[in-house]
């Protein structure tokens, strides 16, 4: 890997591919950002399967081109970075993240892609946005650490961005040979439009699973799973039923609640937990879910305060990509510590 000093001053440092837990050198201008407090379960770094794949999601609250700053000269601390830049640094550098789902970006597709590829030149970037205010938009950013990218797609008028990765061909016949990650921005308003979206997405995911894909959905779902996930202790507009039906149809599992069955935490202000990472139940059964957590404060150290918090889930990449034999299966609903 090339030395960091030879990289562009506008690029975030890229974590080394091996070993996964050696903290990469950071830019000299990054001096003030420290790991923030999280609510939930972090992965155990002493686990025998210590090759971690971290999936995250963050709603950028109508990020525009003004959030995509070009620093010349570079800033002296992260307090001079936009919240968008701080989140990228925190997820990919501090937490060694691998796949980040982004929502609510109002910059044009060209500006968004240019900014992200400049900041993260060694990452896969897929953008699904129009640049029109109040229109749904998603993006998916992934490292090239674990597997080859084999397919990308943009679906549902900005609401879904897809990246599919290859899985080891040495796995047993009939086991999934692809990992598909979907960045999703669910409709916020109840009604036929919302119901139709989740039904259509469920059919899309069922088709992927039928073709031997592991599926992970990461994003601002705009549905609280249970009354425990709202500060009012109740859900609205039949949202819990809508999400429960979707999870049953797709065989996906709420990663945070799987790992933290009794913890109350919110990802949207202090109101609700609607930013979710939904994991294929086959991944749960092979004990590959290692942790799930929510940032308890905003990424911003100055300027605007976003209304959503970063959410993350840690997975065992060795098990998913077939480099180690799977342990005995565990029933869904059993938190793995």
N, C-alpha and C positions, 0 to 999 in steps of 0.2 A: 504493500500500500504506500502511496506517495506520502511524503512528509507534509504535515499540516501547513508548514511555512510556505509551501509551494502552492497552496490552494488559494482560490479567489477570496478576497477580503469580505465579499458579500455572501459567502457560503457558510452554512453551519457545519461543524465538524462531523465526520461520518464515523460511527462506532466501528471498531475492528471486528472482522467476521469471526475470529477465533483467538483467544478464548472470549466468551460472551460477557464475562463479568469484570474485565479489565477496563477501568474507566478511561475513555479516550481523552486525549489532550483537548483542551477547549481554547477557543479564541482568546487572545490576550485582552480584548475589550470586554469580555464577559467576566465581571468581577463581583457582582452583587446578588446574583440569583442563587438561593439555597433551596434544597428540596423542601417543599411545603408539606404541611400536615395533610394526611389522608384519613378517611373513614373507611374501614373495611379490612380485608385480609390481603396482605402482601404475600408473594411467593416466598417459600423458604429456600434461601440460596444454598443451603447445605443438602438439598434434596439430591439423591443419586442421579436423577435425570435433570442435570443443571443447565440444559440448553433451553433458554426461555424465549418464547415468542409473545410479545406484548402487543395487544390490540387496544386502541384508544378511540375516543370520540369527543369532539368539541364543537359546539355551536358558536360561531364567531359573531353572532348578533349584527348581521347586516354589514359585514366588513366591506369597505370600499377601497378604491385605489389609493386613497390617502393613508391607509394602513400598511401599504406595501412600500416602505421607505427604502431609499437608497442612501447608505451612510458613507459619505466621503468628506472628511476622514471618518473612520469607524467610531462609534460611540464609546465612551469610557465605562459605561455600566449598562446593565439590562434595563434600568429605569428609563433609559432613553429609547428603548425599543418599543414598538407598538405591541399591543396585546397579542396580535397574530404572531409576531416574531418571537415573543416570549414563550408562547405555547409550543411553537415548533422546537425551540431550544430546550425547553423543559422535557418534552416528550422524547425527542430523538437523542438528546445528549445526556441529560441527567438520568432519565429512566431507561435509556437504551431501547426505546420503543421501536416497533417494526411496522405497524400498520395503523395509520391515523385517518379516521373518517372526519371530514369537515362539512359543516352545513352553514347555510345562510351567508353566502358570499355574493355581494352585489357588484363586484368588479367584473369587467368583461372577461370572457374565457381566455383571450389572448394575454391580457395583463396578469390574470391569475396564474396561468401556466408559466409565463415568463418569470414571474416573481418566484414561484415555487421551485422551478428548475434551477434558477440562479442560486437560491438559498440552499437547495438540497440537490446538487448536481449528480449524486450517486444514487438517487432514488427514482422509483417509478412514480410518475405523476399522471393522474387521470382526472379531468375536470368536466363537470356537467352543469354549466350555468349559462345564463343569457346576458347577465349584466344589467337586467331590468329590475328596478326596485320592486320588492315584495313578491318576486317570482321565486319559486323553489329552486334551490341550488345545492349541489353536493360536490365534494372532491375526495379523492382517496390517494394517500401518499404512502408508499411502501418501500422498505429497504430491499436490497438485493442479496440479503444475507443467507436466507434459508433455502430458497428454491427458485426455479426459473418461472418468469411470468409467461403464460401461454395464451391468455385472452383478456381483453378489456372490453367494456361495453358501457353505454350510457342509456338509461331506460327511464320511462315514466316521466317525461317532461321535466327533467332536472332533479327528480326526487330520489333516484337510485344511480349509483356509480358502482361498477363491478370490476374486480380484478381476480383472475383465476391463476393459480400456481400449480405446478406439477408436484406430485407426491411420488415417493420411491416406487419403482416398478417391481421391487423385491417383496412387496407386501403380498399377503396371501390372496388367492383369487377371490373375487367378490368384494374385497375391501375397497373403499374409496381410493381413487388414484388422482384426485384433484382437490385442491382447497380453494373455495370461492369465498371472497370477502365482499360484502355489499355495504356500501355507505348509504344510509337511508335517512331521508328527512320526511317524516310522516305528516299528513295534514293535521292542522291544529283545530279545525272546526268540525263538530259532529254533523253527521248527515249522510246522504247517499254517496256523496263524493268520497268521503273517508272510508265508508264500508266497501265501496267498489275498489279503492286503492289496495286495501289490505287483502281482499279476496284475490285480486289480480297478482299481487306480490306472492301470496301463498301458493298459487298455481305455478308461478315462475320458479319458486324454491323447490316445490315438489318435483318438478321436472329435472332440476339440477341434481337432487338427491337420487332420483331414479337412474341418473346417468353416472353414479358413483362419485359424487362430489360431497366432501364435507362442506357445510355452509355456516358462515358466521355473519350475523347482521349487526352492524354497529352504527349508532346514530341517535339523532333526536327523534324519538318515536312519537312523542306528543301523546302518549298514553301512559298513565300510572298503573302499574300492575295490580296493586291492592290498595285498600284504604290506609294501610300502614305507610304507603308511599306518598301520602298527601298530608299536609299539616292539619287539615280539617278532619282527618280520620274518615273520610268518605271519598268515593270516586264520583265522577260526573259523566253524564251523557252516555252511560252504558260502556264507558271506556274499558273497565276491567274485563267485561265480558268479551269485548272486541279483541283485546289482546290475548285473553285466555284461549279464545277460539283460534286465533292466528297461530299461537304456540302449539296447540294440539294438532293443527293441520300440517304444520311444517316440522314438527319434532325438534323444536328449538327450546332452549332452557335459558332463563334469566340468570346470567352468571353471578351478579351481585347477590341475589337472594339465595342462590345455591350455596354460596360460600359464607353468607352472612344472614342466616335465616331469621334472626331476631333484631337485627340492627336497623335503627331508623336513621335514614340519611336522605338528603335531597340534592338533586343536580341542577334544578332550576330555582334560583334564589333560595329562599327558605320556605318554599311552597310545595314542591313535588319532586319526585324522582321519575323523570320522563326521558332522560338520556340513558340508553341501555345498550349493553353488549349481549346479544343472544347467541348462544353456542349450540352447535349441533349436538344432540343427545348422544351420538356415537362417541364424540370427544369426551363427554362427561363420563360415559361408561368405561372408557379406557383409562380413567383417572388422569387425564391430561390437563384438566382445569386446576391451576395451582393457587390462584388468588384473584380477587376482584375488589376494586376500591374506587372511591370518589374523592376528588380533591375538595378539602373542606373550606378553601378560600379561593378567591379569584386568582388567575395567573398574573393579573396586572399589578405592577408595583407603583404605578403612577398613571395619571390620565384617566381614561374612562374605566368604568367597572362593568365587565360583562355580566349578563344575567344567567349564564350557564357555567357549570364547572366541568373540568376535565374528568372523564371516567375512563378506567382502564381495567383490563383483564389479562392475567398472565397464564400462558399455556406452555405445556411441555412440547417443544418443537421436535424432539427426538422421537416421541411417540407418534405425533401427527404425520411426520414425514417419513416414518418407517425405518429410522436408523437404529432403533432398539426394539426388542420384542415387547409387546404390551403386557402389563400386569393383569391379574384377574379382573374381570369387569366389576363395577360397583353400581348399585341401583341409583337411578336418577332420584334426586331429593336427599341424597346423603352427602353432606359437605365433606370434602376431602381436605384434610389438614396436612 
